[in-house]
């Protein structure tokens, strides 16, 4: 498994991942972590958990991963890793280990995959999870307002009704049972520790974020 450590890249073995997981009370994977700030914040709030930020864009994670390597007095965190990988092909070392999986305001193919329930995206997510694991997904619905980005013009708008009517049965076919879908309240949006959340909510009176909670079906 390729782990970003500032400008360096390290190979972490399955045995090392197993030892780290055994030393913590649970494993959270933040898929599409971007600059890694959400994974870092989660690791800081929950020192008893191992947190993995995973993204196919290596360079975005450099700064936060370097910060995590510092001494604890300078913001270092021993319970967070930043993994260079896409969800379509998750590292074998992580498969079946996570009891929590988060995808917060995805973009690009990850967002398309969640919106259209593409098999490789959903099966990649499911592969990360232990049976019964919890998935927390947040999609920014405001991006469908004019002017709609060119990447999204052919995508159906994500609403709670769309989740219930289209995504519930589609996700179920890939081992993800949606148990809750709703709009996030403003205070919940403010609590999302991501750069992208701040950008999407900036200047909007009522930012619209759709929250979906799902559970991994038994293997």
C-alpha positions in Angstrom: 0.0 0.0 0.0 1.5 3.3 -1.0 1.4 5.9 1.8 2.2 9.6 1.2 4.6 11.1 3.7 5.3 14.6 2.6 7.2 14.5 -0.6 8.1 10.8 0.0 6.2 7.7 -0.8 6.4 4.6 1.5 5.2 1.0 1.0 3.2 -0.2 4.0 2.7 -4.0 4.2 -0.5 -5.9 5.1 1.2 -7.0 8.3 1.9 -3.3 9.2 -1.7 -2.3 8.5 -3.0 -5.2 10.6 -0.8 -4.2 13.5 -1.9 -0.6 13.3 -5.6 -1.6 13.1 -5.2 -3.9 16.1 -3.7 -1.1 18.1 -6.8 1.1 17.6 -10.5 0.8 18.3 -11.7 1.1 14.7 -10.7 2.2 11.2 -12.2 5.1 9.3 -11.4 5.6 5.6 -12.1 9.0 4.1 -12.4 8.3 0.3 -11.5 11.1 -2.0 -9.8 12.9 0.9 -8.4 15.7 -1.4 -6.0 17.7 0.7 -6.6 15.4 3.7 -7.8 18.0 6.1 -11.0 16.0 7.0 -9.0 12.8 7.7 -6.5 14.8 9.8 -9.4 16.5 11.8 -11.1 13.1 12.3 -7.8 11.6 13.6 -7.3 14.5 16.0 -10.9 14.3 17.3 -10.7 10.5 17.7 -7.2 9.5 18.8 -8.4 6.0 19.6 -9.3 5.3 15.9 -7.0 4.7 12.9 -7.9 7.1 10.1 -7.0 6.7 6.5 -7.3 9.5 3.9 -7.4 7.9 0.4 -7.1 9.8 -2.9 -5.8 9.2 -6.4 -4.2 12.6 -6.5 -0.9 12.2 -4.5 0.2 15.8 -4.5 -2.9 17.2 -2.8 -2.1 15.1 0.3 1.6 16.2 0.7 1.1 19.2 3.0 -1.3 17.5 5.5 0.6 14.3 5.5 3.8 16.2 6.4 2.0 17.9 9.2 0.9 14.5 10.6 4.5 13.4 10.7 5.7 16.1 13.0 6.1 15.8 16.8 2.7 15.7 18.6 3.5 19.1 20.1 3.6 20.6 16.6 0.5 18.9 15.3 1.8 15.4 14.6 -0.7 12.5 14.7 0.4 8.9 14.8 -3.2 7.6 14.0 -3.6 8.9 10.4 -2.3 7.6 7.1 -2.6 9.1 3.6 -2.9 6.5 0.9 -2.4 7.1 -2.8 -5.1 5.1 -4.4 -8.5 5.3 -6.2 -11.6 3.7 -4.9 -12.0 1.7 -8.1 -9.0 -0.4 -7.1 -8.6 0.0 -3.3 -5.4 -1.4 -1.7 -5.7 -5.1 -0.7 -4.2 -4.1 2.7 -7.4 -2.1 3.5 -10.0 -4.4 2.1 -12.6 -5.6 4.7 -11.0 -3.6 7.5 -13.0 -0.3 7.8 -16.0 0.0 10.2 -16.5 3.6 9.0 -16.3 4.9 5.4 -16.8 8.5 4.5 -17.2 10.2 1.1 -17.6 13.9 1.7 -18.4 16.2 -1.3 -16.7 14.1 -3.9 -15.9 15.5 -7.4 -15.0 14.0 -10.8 -15.5 10.4 -11.4 -16.2 9.6 -7.7 -19.2 11.9 -7.7 -20.4 10.6 -11.0 -20.0 7.0 -9.7 -22.1 7.8 -6.6 -24.7 9.7 -8.5 -25.2 7.0 -11.2 -24.4 4.0 -8.9 -21.6 2.8 -11.1 -20.6 -0.7 -10.2 -16.8 -0.2 -10.0 -17.2 2.8 -7.6 -19.8 1.1 -5.3 -18.0 -2.2 -5.3 -14.7 -0.5 -4.5 -16.4 1.2 -1.5 -17.9 -2.0 -0.3 -14.6 -3.8 -0.6 -13.1 -1.5 2.0 -15.8 -2.3 4.6 -16.2 -4.9 7.2 -19.7 -6.4 7.4 -22.1 -3.9 9.0 -19.8 -1.0 8.4 -21.3 2.5 8.3 -21.0 4.7 5.2 -21.5 8.5 5.5 -21.9 10.2 2.1 -22.4 14.0 1.6 -23.2 15.4 -1.9 -23.4 19.1 -2.7 -26.7 19.7 -4.3 -26.0 23.3 -5.1 -23.7 22.4 -7.9 -26.8 21.7 -10.0 -27.9 25.3 -9.8 -27.2 27.6 -12.8 -24.5 27.8 -14.0 -24.2 24.1 -13.9 -20.6 22.9 -14.3 -20.0 21.2 -17.7 -19.0 17.9 -15.9 -22.5 17.6 -14.4 -24.8 18.7 -17.2 -25.7 15.2 -18.1 -26.1 13.9 -14.6 -29.4 13.7 -12.8 -29.7 16.2 -9.9 -29.2 14.6 -6.5 -32.1 15.2 -4.2 -33.6 13.2 -1.3 -36.3 11.9 -3.7 -33.7 10.8 -6.2 -31.8 8.9 -3.4 -34.9 7.2 -2.2 -36.3 6.3 -5.7 -33.1 5.5 -7.6 -30.1 5.0 -5.4 -31.7 2.9 -2.6 -32.4 -0.1 -4.9 -29.2 0.5 -7.0 -26.9 0.6 -3.9 -28.6 -2.4 -2.4 -27.6 -4.5 -5.5 -24.0 -3.7 -4.6 -24.2 -4.6 -0.9 -24.9 -1.1 0.5 -28.2 -0.6 2.3 -29.2 3.0 2.5 -30.9 3.6 5.9 -31.1 7.4 5.9 -31.2 10.3 3.4 -31.9 14.0 4.2 -30.7 17.5 3.8 -27.9 18.6 6.2 -28.7 21.6 8.5 -26.5 24.6 8.2 -24.7 23.9 11.5 -23.9 20.4 10.3 -22.4 21.8 7.1 -20.4 24.2 9.2 -19.0 21.2 11.0 -17.6 19.6 7.9 -13.8 20.0 8.2 -13.1 20.2 4.5 -11.8 22.9 2.3 -14.4 22.0 -0.4 -17.3 22.3 2.1 -16.2 25.9 2.9 -16.0 26.8 -0.7 -19.4 25.4 -1.7 -21.1 27.0 1.3 -19.4 30.4 1.0 -21.8 33.2 0.0 -24.9 31.0 0.0 -27.8 31.8 2.3 -29.1 28.2 2.4 -26.4 25.8 1.1 -27.9 22.4 0.1 -26.0 19.3 1.0 -27.6 15.8 0.7 -26.5 13.4 3.4 -26.8 9.6 2.9 -26.1 7.0 5.5 -25.7 3.4 4.5 -24.6 0.1 6.0 -22.5 -2.7 4.4 -24.4 -5.9 3.9 -23.0 -9.1 5.4 -20.4 -10.7 3.1 
